[in-house]
Amino acid sequence: MSHFPAPGWYGKLPGSGDFMRRRLPPGLIDSWSRWFQNGIERMRTTEGADKGTSPQFIKAPLWNFIIPASLGVPVIQMGCLLPARDRVGRQYPVCVMQLYLLEEWHSLRLRMAGDWYYQLGKTLSMAVQNRYSGDQFDRALAGMPPIPEPDSGLRSDVLDIIGYQDVPCHLNWPQVESYFDPLQYSSFWWTNQSDGSAFYTHSHSGNFTTRLFFRLFNPPHARRGDHNGLHPPLFNQS
């Protein structure tokens, strides 16, 4: 059981008129807020967007992410990220995530989270598309099954080294389990695909940057509903 019993979230929803936040530590919200604000401002400046809107931003895909506990906030973050806007049309992302303390972490949590990521992405997309209020979104999140708890009987020092290949993995990017290290500095991002997007992956080293923001919210060919051809994974380091 996590010290954080339910997913938290931050950002804007079309059903509300201002920033919204639920169940996330202030320091973590500050980190995401700075990144969002800097990215939005840079995108508007670069694109010369009229009235503070970017036609590319709102077409960006739904992303899964996992973030280590070494980037200023001592928690592991697993969740989804999506472009959104508030009631009057001001563009801003929204993110939702499950947090884990380092002492709660085991790689099986990620290995067993494939169905959870998919359902979380669908729930977030519905909240944006159907203009949920904050309370409606919270109720939808509360109705989701949690990430499965690793069975202590499955775990051993030997399997921690050689891996848990006998445990089913439903992640649409199975390799991310072996790439991720909660004590290192790389975060990993991959398209959720519940929105019909092509499959893209990305790794980023260190704190979030405007370059990362552009890669996620203005990536070449990674558009929702884009089925024109096969697109290789965008697994780059930035």
C-alpha positions in Angstrom: 0.0 0.0 0.0 1.3 3.4 -1.0 1.7 6.3 1.5 -0.4 8.1 -1.2 -3.6 6.1 -1.3 -5.1 7.7 -4.5 -3.8 9.4 -7.6 -3.4 13.2 -7.5 -3.6 15.6 -10.3 -2.9 19.2 -11.4 -3.7 21.4 -14.3 -6.8 22.8 -16.1 -10.0 21.1 -17.2 -12.5 22.5 -19.7 -15.2 22.3 -17.0 -13.5 24.8 -14.7 -12.1 28.3 -14.9 -8.9 28.1 -13.1 -6.0 25.9 -12.0 -7.0 22.8 -10.1 -5.0 20.5 -7.9 -5.8 17.5 -5.8 -3.7 15.3 -3.5 -0.2 16.4 -4.7 2.5 17.9 -2.4 3.1 21.6 -2.9 6.7 21.2 -4.0 5.7 18.8 -6.7 3.0 21.1 -8.0 5.5 24.0 -8.1 7.8 21.9 -10.2 5.2 20.9 -12.7 3.7 24.4 -12.7 7.0 26.1 -13.6 7.6 23.6 -16.4 4.0 24.1 -17.8 4.2 27.9 -17.6 7.6 28.1 -19.3 6.7 25.6 -22.0 3.4 27.3 -22.8 5.0 30.8 -23.0 7.8 29.6 -25.2 5.4 27.8 -27.5 3.2 30.9 -27.8 6.3 33.0 -28.6 7.7 30.5 -31.1 4.5 29.9 -33.0 3.2 33.5 -32.7 0.0 32.1 -31.5 -3.0 34.4 -31.6 -4.7 35.1 -28.3 -2.5 32.7 -26.4 -3.6 29.6 -28.3 -1.5 27.0 -30.2 -3.1 24.9 -32.8 -0.3 22.2 -32.4 -0.6 22.0 -28.6 -4.1 20.8 -28.4 -3.4 18.1 -31.0 -0.6 16.5 -29.0 -1.1 12.9 -27.9 -1.8 11.5 -24.5 1.4 10.5 -22.8 2.3 8.0 -20.0 5.3 8.8 -17.8 7.4 7.5 -15.0 9.7 9.9 -13.1 12.4 9.0 -10.6 12.7 10.3 -7.1 15.9 12.2 -7.8 14.6 15.3 -9.5 14.0 17.6 -6.5 10.9 15.8 -5.2 11.6 12.6 -3.3 8.8 10.5 -4.8 8.4 8.3 -7.8 5.7 9.6 -10.2 3.7 7.3 -12.5 0.9 8.8 -14.5 -0.5 10.5 -17.7 -0.2 13.9 -19.3 -2.6 15.5 -21.8 -3.1 19.0 -23.4 -6.2 20.7 -22.1 -7.8 24.1 -21.6 -10.0 25.9 -19.1 -13.6 27.0 -19.5 -12.7 30.1 -21.4 -10.2 28.4 -23.7 -6.8 29.2 -22.1 -4.6 26.2 -23.0 -2.7 24.4 -20.3 -1.8 20.7 -19.7 -3.3 18.5 -17.1 -1.4 15.6 -15.4 -2.6 12.8 -13.1 -0.2 10.5 -11.2 0.2 7.9 -8.5 3.1 8.6 -6.1 5.4 6.2 -4.3 8.1 6.7 -1.7 11.4 5.1 -2.5 11.0 2.5 0.3 7.7 1.5 -1.3 9.1 0.9 -4.7 9.6 -2.3 -6.5 10.0 -2.8 -10.3 6.9 -5.1 -10.2 4.8 -2.1 -9.6 5.7 -0.8 -13.1 5.6 -4.2 -14.7 2.0 -4.8 -13.5 0.8 -1.3 -14.3 -0.1 -1.6 -18.0 -3.8 -1.9 -17.6 -3.8 0.9 -15.0 -1.9 3.3 -17.4 -4.4 2.5 -20.2 -7.5 3.1 -18.0 -5.9 6.2 -16.4 -5.4 7.6 -19.9 -9.0 6.9 -20.9 -10.3 8.5 -17.7 -8.2 11.6 -18.2 -9.3 11.9 -21.9 -12.9 11.6 -20.9 -12.5 14.3 -18.3 -11.2 16.7 -20.9 -13.5 15.7 -23.7 -16.7 15.7 -21.5 -15.8 18.9 -19.6 -15.8 17.2 -16.2 -15.7 19.3 -13.0 -13.0 18.6 -10.5 -15.4 16.5 -8.4 -16.5 14.5 -11.4 -12.9 13.7 -12.3 -12.2 12.7 -8.8 -15.2 10.3 -8.8 -14.0 8.8 -12.0 -10.5 8.3 -10.6 -12.0 6.8 -7.5 -13.8 4.2 -9.6 -10.6 2.9 -11.2 -8.9 -0.2 -9.9 -5.5 0.7 -8.3 -2.1 -0.5 -9.5 -1.8 -4.1 -8.4 0.2 -4.6 -5.2 3.2 -6.9 -5.8 2.8 -10.2 -4.0 5.5 -10.6 -1.4 5.6 -14.3 -2.2 6.8 -13.5 -5.8 9.7 -11.3 -4.7 13.2 -12.6 -4.0 16.8 -11.3 -4.1 17.5 -13.6 -7.1 14.5 -12.5 -9.1 15.3 -8.8 -8.3 18.5 -9.4 -10.3 17.4 -11.7 -13.1 13.9 -10.2 -13.5 10.3 -11.3 -13.2 9.6 -12.6 -16.7 7.0 -15.0 -15.5 4.9 -12.1 -14.2 2.6 -10.9 -17.1 3.5 -7.5 -18.4 0.7 -5.5 -20.2 2.7 -2.3 -20.7 2.5 -1.1 -24.3 6.3 -0.3 -23.9 7.5 -3.4 -21.9 11.2 -2.3 -22.1 10.6 0.7 -19.9 10.6 -1.6 -16.9 14.3 -2.4 -17.5 15.3 1.2 -18.4 13.8 2.9 -15.3 15.9 3.4 -12.2 14.2 5.3 -9.4 17.6 6.6 -8.1 18.9 7.8 -11.4 18.0 11.0 -13.4 16.1 9.8 -16.5 12.3 10.1 -16.8 10.5 8.1 -19.5 7.6 9.1 -21.6 5.5 7.0 -24.1 2.2 7.5 -25.8 -0.8 5.9 -24.0 -2.5 5.0 -27.3 -6.0 4.8 -25.8 -6.6 8.0 -27.9 -5.6 6.4 -31.2 -2.1 7.9 -31.3 0.9 6.2 -32.9 3.5 4.7 -30.6 6.3 7.0 -29.5 8.7 6.8 -26.7 11.1 9.3 -25.2 13.7 9.5 -22.4 14.8 12.7 -20.8 17.7 13.2 -18.4 17.5 15.7 -15.6 15.0 18.4 -14.7 12.2 19.2 -17.1 13.0 21.7 -19.9 11.2 23.6 -22.6 12.8 21.3 -25.1 11.1 18.3 -23.4 7.8 20.3 -23.4 8.1 20.9 -27.2 9.0 17.2 -27.8 5.8 16.1 -26.0 3.4 18.8 -27.0 4.6 19.5 -30.6 6.2 16.2 -31.7 6.5 15.4 -35.4 3.8 13.0 -36.6 2.7 12.1 -33.1 -0.9 13.4 -33.3 -4.0 11.9 -31.9 -5.8 9.8 -34.4 -2.8 9.8 -36.8 -2.8 6.4 -38.5 -1.0 7.4 -41.7 1.8 4.9 -41.9 4.0 3.3 -39.3 6.0 5.5 -37.0 9.1 4.2 -35.2 9.5 4.8 -31.5 10.9 8.3 -30.7 13.3 7.0 -28.1 15.7 9.9 -27.8 17.7 11.3 -24.9 17.3 15.0 -24.3 
